[in-house]
Amino acid sequence: MSTLRLRDVLAVLEEMYPIDSAQSWDRVGLVTGDPDQPVRRVHAAVDPTLEVIEEARDAGADLLITHHPLLLRGVHSVATTSAKGASVTSLVVSDTALYVAHTNADVADPGVNTALAQACGLTATEPLSVEEGSALGRVGDLAQEVSLADFAERLAGALPPAPGGIRVSGPAGGRVRRVALLGGAGDGLIDVARAAGADVYVTADLRHHPALEAREEAITAGGTPFLIDAGHWASESLWLEQLLDRLRNRLAAAGADMVGWETHVSTICTDPWTFTVGAQTAQGDPQ
């Protein structure tokens, strides 16, 4: 069989996560790399940070797949005097291709949000919202009602550990059955989660004013939805293992030579926070 080339991998990735399903503001697809270069080692991560790129290089990766774009906004220089420039240079010098699947992976089924739904304990879900013709987030029901504290504990156990843990807004004894979720930054869909009848909304990057206003509005709506900020990196990292498994299976099904094929999910936590001080438990006690 012929050597597996980057273009072969790209064809499968773009079938799994069509580029035209990404939001209009997004920047997805191939960032660096030659479509004709051979691919035997694939690395996957949420963020293309300098440390992640170095990890991929040290592992001998031919391809690094990340969720977040490296060049979401325009840059005018790729000199190594900037982090973006140093990242691009490192990738090019090491012949490491970089491919981004961002909002097109968010809306995919299976994808980022279906992986988060599984972590939440949901087996059947439907889209939370539809924007630009694509489904954003998921909503579904747990098999059994649980307390908010129990739900948060189970979710924390299913997510990779991050320095900030998860933040919860709502009474520990509050009852949870219907769950809405959106991996990554999602406070723009709090009202949509409420309209969907969610008891809890799981997302990340919740800002003070939208979260506070949402909880104030909940006072007149039975106290829900409660809010859980699960962390941006943690809420989107669960998808990576599934991505690599699906990629391998699809390439194999297409008859690709998979001898020597290796995949690896980055072990680096790219949550920007490093530690917390004075956090409070569900019982109101400081940790």
VOGU-3710 file (C-alpha; in Angstrom, 3 decimals, decimal comma):
1> mstlrlrdvl> 0,000/0,000/0,000  1,112/3,556/-0,632  2,355/5,833/2,143  -0,420/7,695/3,942  -0,219/11,379/2,995  -1,518/14,451/4,749  -4,050/15,012/1,972  -5,553/11,585/2,741  -5,950/12,514/6,404  -7,379/15,928/5,517
11> avleemypid> -10,025/14,343/3,305  -11,284/12,249/6,230  -11,109/15,124/8,733  -13,124/17,368/6,429  -15,689/14,632/5,939  -16,035/14,290/9,710  -15,984/18,036/10,362  -17,016/19,892/7,188  -15,314/23,267/6,922  -18,520/24,923/5,714
21> saqswdrvgl> -20,254/23,953/8,974  -17,937/26,272/10,951  -19,293/29,636/12,062  -18,600/32,494/9,645  -16,146/34,212/12,012  -14,086/31,072/12,560  -10,773/30,035/10,977  -10,513/26,281/10,538  -8,627/23,857/8,322  -4,964/23,421/7,440
31> vtgdpdqpvr> -2,709/26,116/8,929  0,753/24,741/8,148  1,939/21,705/6,240  2,326/20,191/2,781  -0,593/18,037/1,621  1,927/15,629/0,097  3,927/15,058/3,289  3,704/11,589/4,874  1,771/11,197/8,132  2,454/8,438/10,637
41> rvhaavdptl> 2,180/10,216/14,001  -0,752/12,442/14,949  -0,928/14,593/18,079  -4,172/16,191/19,350  -4,714/19,071/21,783  -7,202/21,794/22,626  -4,771/24,702/22,173  -1,750/25,147/19,852  0,433/26,698/22,553  4,213/26,807/22,314
51> evieeardag> 4,443/24,046/24,915  1,982/21,834/23,041  3,842/22,369/19,768  7,120/21,459/21,469  5,491/18,331/22,913  4,267/17,341/19,441  7,710/17,999/17,936  9,456/15,957/20,623  7,039/13,091/19,979  7,920/13,169/16,282
61> adllithhpl> 4,396/14,136/15,248  3,797/14,758/11,554  0,410/16,337/12,264  -0,932/18,332/15,205  -4,717/18,662/15,354  -6,061/21,333/17,693  -9,511/22,565/18,555  -8,640/26,232/18,885  -7,201/28,204/15,975  -3,648/29,524/16,093
71> llrgvhsvat> -4,430/32,416/13,745  -8,032/33,373/14,508  -7,266/37,066/14,066  -4,990/38,638/11,482  -1,275/38,937/12,184  1,235/41,070/10,298  4,412/39,232/11,224  5,498/35,696/12,031  8,872/36,710/13,421  9,936/34,636/16,403
81> tsakgasvts> 9,787/37,754/18,576  6,055/37,051/19,062  4,377/33,921/20,396  2,369/33,473/17,192  5,490/33,871/15,066  7,476/31,474/17,210  4,644/28,936/16,960  4,426/29,141/13,165  8,213/28,963/12,822  8,445/25,937/15,098
91> lvvsdtalyv> 5,776/24,106/13,117  7,321/24,912/9,741  10,912/24,136/10,741  9,911/20,756/12,176  7,627/19,863/9,243  4,741/19,507/11,681  1,430/20,188/9,984  -1,232/22,010/12,011  -4,918/21,423/11,403  -7,769/23,165/13,247
101> ahtnadvadp> -11,286/21,818/13,808  -13,105/24,403/15,932  -16,781/25,305/15,621  -17,163/22,677/12,897  -16,187/20,119/15,574  -18,489/21,802/18,103  -21,538/21,266/15,883  -20,603/17,755/14,715  -22,397/14,665/15,962  -20,317/13,067/17,343
111> gvntalaqac> -18,196/16,036/18,284  -17,148/18,308/21,117  -20,598/18,805/22,610  -21,735/15,199/22,314  -18,586/14,198/24,222  -19,466/16,710/26,941  -23,042/15,400/26,968  -21,720/11,913/27,707  -19,666/13,324/30,582  -22,851/14,913/31,925
121> gltateplsv> -24,555/11,503/31,919  -26,821/12,127/28,936  -27,492/9,315/26,468  -29,950/11,088/24,149  -29,795/14,759/23,255  -31,016/17,307/20,757  -29,525/20,627/19,626  -29,789/23,450/22,130  -29,774/26,120/19,436  -29,264/26,512/15,693
131> eegsalgrvg> -27,075/29,315/14,377  -26,017/29,819/10,764  -27,723/26,529/9,961  -25,686/24,486/12,449  -26,581/23,012/15,829  -24,951/24,629/18,851  -24,873/22,864/22,200  -27,034/19,964/23,338  -29,930/19,440/25,725  -31,315/16,244/27,203
141> dlaqevslad> -32,592/14,472/30,306  -30,777/12,401/32,888  -32,076/8,898/33,547  -32,844/9,951/37,120  -33,157/13,247/38,944  -30,155/14,087/41,150  -29,095/16,929/43,402  -27,083/19,778/41,917  -24,170/18,879/44,209  -24,203/15,247/43,088
151> faerlagalp> -24,429/16,240/39,446  -21,501/18,645/39,810  -19,407/16,011/41,611  -20,064/13,425/38,911  -19,232/15,905/36,178  -16,004/16,881/37,922  -15,070/13,201/38,052  -15,673/12,808/34,314  -13,674/15,874/33,306  -9,882/16,087/33,283
161> papggirvsg> -8,663/17,942/36,372  -7,896/21,629/35,962  -6,535/24,092/38,533  -9,795/26,027/38,738  -12,040/22,995/39,102  -15,665/23,796/38,283  -17,839/26,632/39,593  -21,477/26,109/40,508  -24,267/28,655/40,929  -27,302/27,274/42,710
171> paggrvrrva> -28,240/25,465/45,945  -26,389/22,206/46,575  -29,719/20,458/47,153  -31,356/21,824/44,001  -32,876/19,146/41,775  -31,490/18,404/38,320  -33,014/16,297/35,533  -32,880/18,334/32,321  -29,381/19,419/31,289  -28,313/21,970/28,678
181> llggagdgli> -24,681/22,323/27,697  -22,252/24,103/25,423  -18,529/23,374/25,536  -16,341/26,464/25,754  -17,600/30,015/26,213  -21,390/29,902/26,387  -22,990/32,643/28,476  -24,668/33,942/25,318  -27,038/30,954/25,391  -28,217/31,159/29,002
191> dvaraagadv> -31,647/32,410/27,930  -31,866/29,613/25,363  -31,082/27,066/28,083  -33,867/28,547/30,213  -36,308/28,407/27,289  -35,385/24,736/26,787  -36,521/24,013/30,337  -33,044/23,128/31,574  -32,534/22,632/35,295  -28,803/23,246/34,854
201> yvtadlrhhp> -26,681/24,780/32,116  -23,128/23,478/31,760  -20,703/25,681/29,869  -17,554/27,751/30,524  -16,158/31,274/30,758  -19,247/32,581/32,552  -18,882/36,310/33,111  -20,044/38,072/36,260  -22,911/40,176/34,887  -24,569/37,645/32,539
211> aleareeait> -24,360/34,929/35,214  -25,649/37,185/37,990  -28,519/38,478/35,876  -29,419/34,933/34,850  -29,599/33,808/38,458  -31,706/36,867/39,340  -34,128/36,043/36,523  -34,253/32,446/37,748  -35,815/33,633/41,007  -39,078/34,173/39,135
221> aggtpflida> -38,776/30,925/37,176  -38,467/28,314/39,896  -34,782/28,912/40,489  -33,504/27,358/37,275  -31,407/26,987/35,306  -28,583/26,546/37,765  -25,209/27,321/36,225  -22,011/25,290/36,047  -18,791/26,742/34,691  -16,828/23,602/33,839
231> ghwaseslwl> -13,796/25,402/32,426  -13,052/26,060/28,775  -10,160/23,611/28,356  -11,745/20,820/30,392  -15,152/21,033/28,721  -13,635/20,743/25,239  -10,824/18,249/25,850  -12,965/15,099/26,130  -13,521/15,075/22,386  -9,868/14,566/21,458
241> eqlldrlrnr> -9,654/10,824/22,144  -12,849/10,237/20,190  -11,504/12,321/17,313  -8,370/10,194/16,995  -10,296/6,921/17,290  -12,743/7,951/14,563  -9,921/9,177/12,338  -8,074/5,866/12,626  -11,200/3,804/11,982  -12,231/5,819/8,938
251> laaagadmvg> -8,773/5,702/7,400  -8,606/1,960/7,965  -12,070/1,484/6,454  -10,915/3,423/3,399  -8,059/0,950/2,941  -5,211/3,147/4,205  -1,972/1,496/5,298  -2,126/1,910/9,096  1,072/0,003/9,880  3,119/2,153/12,240
261> wethvstict> 0,298/4,694/12,682  0,464/6,351/16,111  -1,802/8,845/17,867  -1,439/10,770/21,091  -3,606/13,166/23,091  -1,575/15,947/24,677  -0,984/15,583/28,396  -0,581/19,338/28,809  -3,363/21,237/30,570  -3,699/24,509/28,667
271> dpwtftvgaq> -6,114/26,048/31,136  -4,495/29,479/31,679  -4,959/29,357/35,468  -2,390/27,598/37,640  -3,917/27,517/41,130  -6,807/28,826/43,239  -6,975/30,152/46,791  -9,976/30,184/49,129  -12,471/28,211/47,042  -15,710/27,171/48,766
281> taqgdpq> -17,176/23,644/48,816  -20,824/22,729/48,321  -21,157/22,710/52,113  -19,975/26,311/52,277  -16,610/25,419/53,761  -13,346/26,833/52,409  -11,127/24,276/50,674
//
